[in-house]
Amino acid sequence: MQVTETLSDGLKRAYAIVVPAADIETRRMARLTSLGKTLRLPGFRPGKVPMPVIRQRYGNAVSAEVMEESVNDATRKVLEERGLRPAFQPKVDLVSADPTSGGAGKDLEFKLEMELLPEIPMPDFGALSLTRLKALASDETIDKALADIAARSRELVELTEEELASRDAPGAAAGDVLKVDFLGKIDDVPFEGGQASDINVDIGGSDFIPGFAEQLVGAKANEARTISVTFPADYGAENLAGKNATFDVTVKQHLKPVPAAVDDDLAKKMGLETLEELRIAISERIQSEYDQLGRLRVKRQLLDALSDIAMFPSPESMVNQEFDQIWQRLSADKEAGKLDDEDKDKDEDTLRGEYRAIAERRVRLGLLLAEIGRVNGLTVTPDELNRAMRVEASRYPGQEVQMMEFFRKYPQMTESLRGPIFEEKVVDFVLELANVTDQVVTPEELAKEPEATTAAA
């Protein structure tokens, strides 16, 4: 086999490869001979079909197989002998005639083009200085969470005449609940899904269309009202989005919410035995949320730090692919009027430049994280992948079995879970080696976004 390098420009390589006709013919004859040993044709004993007949019937198909096999083997040999790691599948262009169209007896010539993965030096992880913010679940925060649980476990009680008489205004006020029937109309025509009975409306709440609950302030039991509202432009039902509507509302009861008592009975409603157990469970949940947020913040710091030292060149093809994905999403957001405020006044050239830089950063970080994992033998185990599949399936209550079957049927979907797991393992590995200082902060400080972070972009 003759290999001639025709291009060496940065990470781009190209080769002209010639596989001698004798090698092709040797493979071709070996395949035809092997085929003839088991071939059964009318008029011939098994395994005794003459070679000319075999060539006539199967020569073209065998030649095509041999050519494909020879190209693959030659490509693999070039990569192995030269220690090349392509960023994508190398591009192959045949130069010599296809053996199936009369090219038998000629050398197999083809061009091989590829873009290589860069040489990625390993950073000195011990030189990385990071700050991990930590917040603690306070008694005040736990008490507030308990109060929220008690409020959600409320009992609705009808207001007495004495309670109503003691008010400055007897009608419904913020904090009250009205049990109502309603009928919705657009242009005086009832619309599907616009009718309901015995619906509880929290006055001052935000569970209904904007303006619905607000127009029931002051309403009394047995009162009928017609209110006008406008459905939000992004309302879930497209046939209603942005439409003006009226609702004929009949108030059936004027109620007040009575929160559940914060005691052992509330804990039992939550599946626990005592109030203390409930407090511990709430504390652990809140602390877990704080810890996850703290990890996200230190991970952003880590990615920023790694980005600053990941100064190797990125394969242009990978950057182009990443940028194209980003630009498609950006274009869709722009068309839907959902472009970020900071991008709305920028011209296309500016946006392309900024998001091209983001694409390059993502590619470099992805390559660096992958190389850290490869060099240090980090892998995703089958058990870790199965756990991720079960977690993903649990997001579809009642369909868990179908989701697991979906993952088994479509392995590419399972592979989509591997990347995030691998990334988190690499991050954990680096954090163990980096110089990480813990800093206790308030929950508000922990939740506050840094003023500027390229990781967020």
TADA-V389075 format. One record per residue. N is the residue number from 1. RES is the residue in one letter. PHI is phi in whole degrees, 0 to 359 (NA if undefined). Layout:
BEGIN
[[N RES PHI] [N RES PHI]]
END
This chain:
BEGIN
[[1 M NA] [2 Q 251] [3 V 237] [4 T 236] [5 E 284] [6 T 251] [7 L 209] [8 S 216] [9 D 230] [10 G 63] [11 L 265] [12 K 271] [13 R 225] [14 A 216] [15 Y 223] [16 A 256] [17 I 239] [18 V 236] [19 V 256] [20 P 303] [21 A 301] [22 A 297] [23 D 295] [24 I 298] [25 E 294] [26 T 299] [27 R 296] [28 R 298] [29 M 293] [30 A 298] [31 R 291] [32 L 294] [33 T 297] [34 S 298] [35 L 296] [36 G 296] [37 K 292] [38 T 241] [39 L 286] [40 R 238] [41 L 229] [42 P 301] [43 G 92] [44 F 230] [45 R 289] [46 P 305] [47 G 81] [48 K 242] [49 V 288] [50 P 299] [51 M 301] [52 P 303] [53 V 292] [54 I 298] [55 R 299] [56 Q 297] [57 R 278] [58 Y 237] [59 G 302] [60 N 296] [61 A 296] [62 V 294] [63 S 298] [64 A 296] [65 E 296] [66 V 297] [67 M 297] [68 E 297] [69 E 296] [70 S 293] [71 V 298] [72 N 296] [73 D 294] [74 A 295] [75 T 297] [76 R 299] [77 K 293] [78 V 298] [79 L 296] [80 E 292] [81 E 293] [82 R 259] [83 G 62] [84 L 268] [85 R 238] [86 P 292] [87 A 287] [88 F 225] [89 Q 301] [90 P 302] [91 K 270] [92 V 243] [93 D 235] [94 L 286] [95 V 252] [96 S 286] [97 A 294] [98 D 296] [99 P 305] [100 T 286] [101 S 244] [102 G 99] [103 G 272] [104 A 301] [105 G 93] [106 K 255] [107 D 298] [108 L 270] [109 E 242] [110 F 209] [111 K 259] [112 L 237] [113 E 238] [114 M 200] [115 E 241] [116 L 269] [117 L 289] [118 P 285] [119 E 286] [120 I 244] [121 P 288] [122 M 282] [123 P 291] [124 D 273] [125 F 297] [126 G 294] [127 A 274] [128 L 279] [129 S 251] [130 L 232] [131 T 242] [132 R 258] [133 L 281] [134 K 229] [135 A 237] [136 L 247] [137 A 287] [138 S 276] [139 D 300] [140 E 298] [141 T 294] [142 I 294] [143 D 299] [144 K 294] [145 A 297] [146 L 297] [147 A 296] [148 D 295] [149 I 296] [150 A 298] [151 A 294] [152 R 288] [153 S 264] [154 R 293] [155 E 244] [156 L 264] [157 V 238] [158 E 290] [159 L 291] [160 T 278] [161 E 297] [162 E 296] [163 E 295] [164 L 292] [165 A 293] [166 S 281] [167 R 274] [168 D 294] [169 A 227] [170 P 286] [171 G 286] [172 A 295] [173 A 232] [174 A 306] [175 G 100] [176 D 278] [177 V 230] [178 L 249] [179 K 268] [180 V 226] [181 D 250] [182 F 213] [183 L 226] [184 G 265] [185 K 221] [186 I 236] [187 D 55] [188 D 66] [189 V 246] [190 P 302] [191 F 245] [192 E 298] [193 G 82] [194 G 263] [195 Q 237] [196 A 203] [197 S 233] [198 D 54] [199 I 262] [200 N 272] [201 V 245] [202 D 280] [203 I 287] [204 G 93] [205 G 274] [206 S 233] [207 D 278] [208 F 251] [209 I 302] [210 P 308] [211 G 98] [212 F 290] [213 A 294] [214 E 299] [215 Q 278] [216 L 258] [217 V 299] [218 G 89] [219 A 290] [220 K 239] [221 A 300] [222 N 72] [223 E 269] [224 A 246] [225 R 222] [226 T 246] [227 I 240] [228 S 245] [229 V 220] [230 T 236] [231 F 293] [232 P 302] [233 A 298] [234 D 259] [235 Y 300] [236 G 300] [237 A 271] [238 E 298] [239 N 288] [240 L 249] [241 A 304] [242 G 77] [243 K 276] [244 N 275] [245 A 217] [246 T 240] [247 F 231] [248 D 275] [249 V 246] [250 T 244] [251 V 277] [252 K 259] [253 Q 214] [254 H 251] [255 L 240] [256 K 236] [257 P 278] [258 V 244] [259 P 301] [260 A 293] [261 A 291] [262 V 276] [263 D 209] [264 D 298] [265 D 296] [266 L 295] [267 A 299] [268 K 296] [269 K 297] [270 M 270] [271 G 88] [272 L 244] [273 E 263] [274 T 229] [275 L 298] [276 E 297] [277 E 297] [278 L 294] [279 R 298] [280 I 296] [281 A 297] [282 I 295] [283 S 300] [284 E 294] [285 R 295] [286 I 297] [287 Q 297] [288 S 297] [289 E 295] [290 Y 298] [291 D 295] [292 Q 295] [293 L 293] [294 G 297] [295 R 293] [296 L 300] [297 R 294] [298 V 289] [299 K 295] [300 R 298] [301 Q 301] [302 L 298] [303 L 295] [304 D 298] [305 A 295] [306 L 294] [307 S 298] [308 D 293] [309 I 254] [310 A 272] [311 M 259] [312 F 281] [313 P 288] [314 S 260] [315 P 300] [316 E 300] [317 S 295] [318 M 290] [319 V 296] [320 N 299] [321 Q 297] [322 E 295] [323 F 297] [324 D 301] [325 Q 294] [326 I 298] [327 W 293] [328 Q 298] [329 R 295] [330 L 296] [331 S 296] [332 A 295] [333 D 296] [334 K 295] [335 E 295] [336 A 273] [337 G 73] [338 K 247] [339 L 294] [340 D 303] [341 D 303] [342 E 289] [343 D 257] [344 K 298] [345 D 263] [346 K 268] [347 D 283] [348 E 296] [349 D 297] [350 T 295] [351 L 298] [352 R 298] [353 G 296] [354 E 293] [355 Y 282] [356 R 294] [357 A 295] [358 I 295] [359 A 298] [360 E 298] [361 R 295] [362 R 298] [363 V 296] [364 R 298] [365 L 295] [366 G 298] [367 L 295] [368 L 295] [369 L 297] [370 A 296] [371 E 291] [372 I 301] [373 G 295] [374 R 295] [375 V 297] [376 N 259] [377 G 68] [378 L 276] [379 T 221] [380 V 262] [381 T 279] [382 P 303] [383 D 297] [384 E 295] [385 L 292] [386 N 296] [387 R 297] [388 A 296] [389 M 296] [390 R 293] [391 V 297] [392 E 295] [393 A 295] [394 S 293] [395 R 284] [396 Y 238] [397 P 305] [398 G 86] [399 Q 238] [400 E 301] [401 V 296] [402 Q 297] [403 M 293] [404 M 297] [405 E 293] [406 F 298] [407 F 296] [408 R 291] [409 K 284] [410 Y 238] [411 P 303] [412 Q 296] [413 M 289] [414 T 295] [415 E 296] [416 S 294] [417 L 274] [418 R 291] [419 G 304] [420 P 300] [421 I 295] [422 F 299] [423 E 300] [424 E 295] [425 K 293] [426 V 294] [427 V 299] [428 D 300] [429 F 300] [430 V 291] [431 L 298] [432 E 294] [433 L 265] [434 A 283] [435 N 271] [436 V 252] [437 T 252] [438 D 276] [439 Q 228] [440 V 280] [441 V 227] [442 T 283] [443 P 303] [444 E 294] [445 E 293] [446 L 295] [447 A 281] [448 K 290] [449 E 286] [450 P 302] [451 E 297] [452 A 215] [453 T 208] [454 T 291] [455 A 296] [456 A 298] [457 A 295]]
END
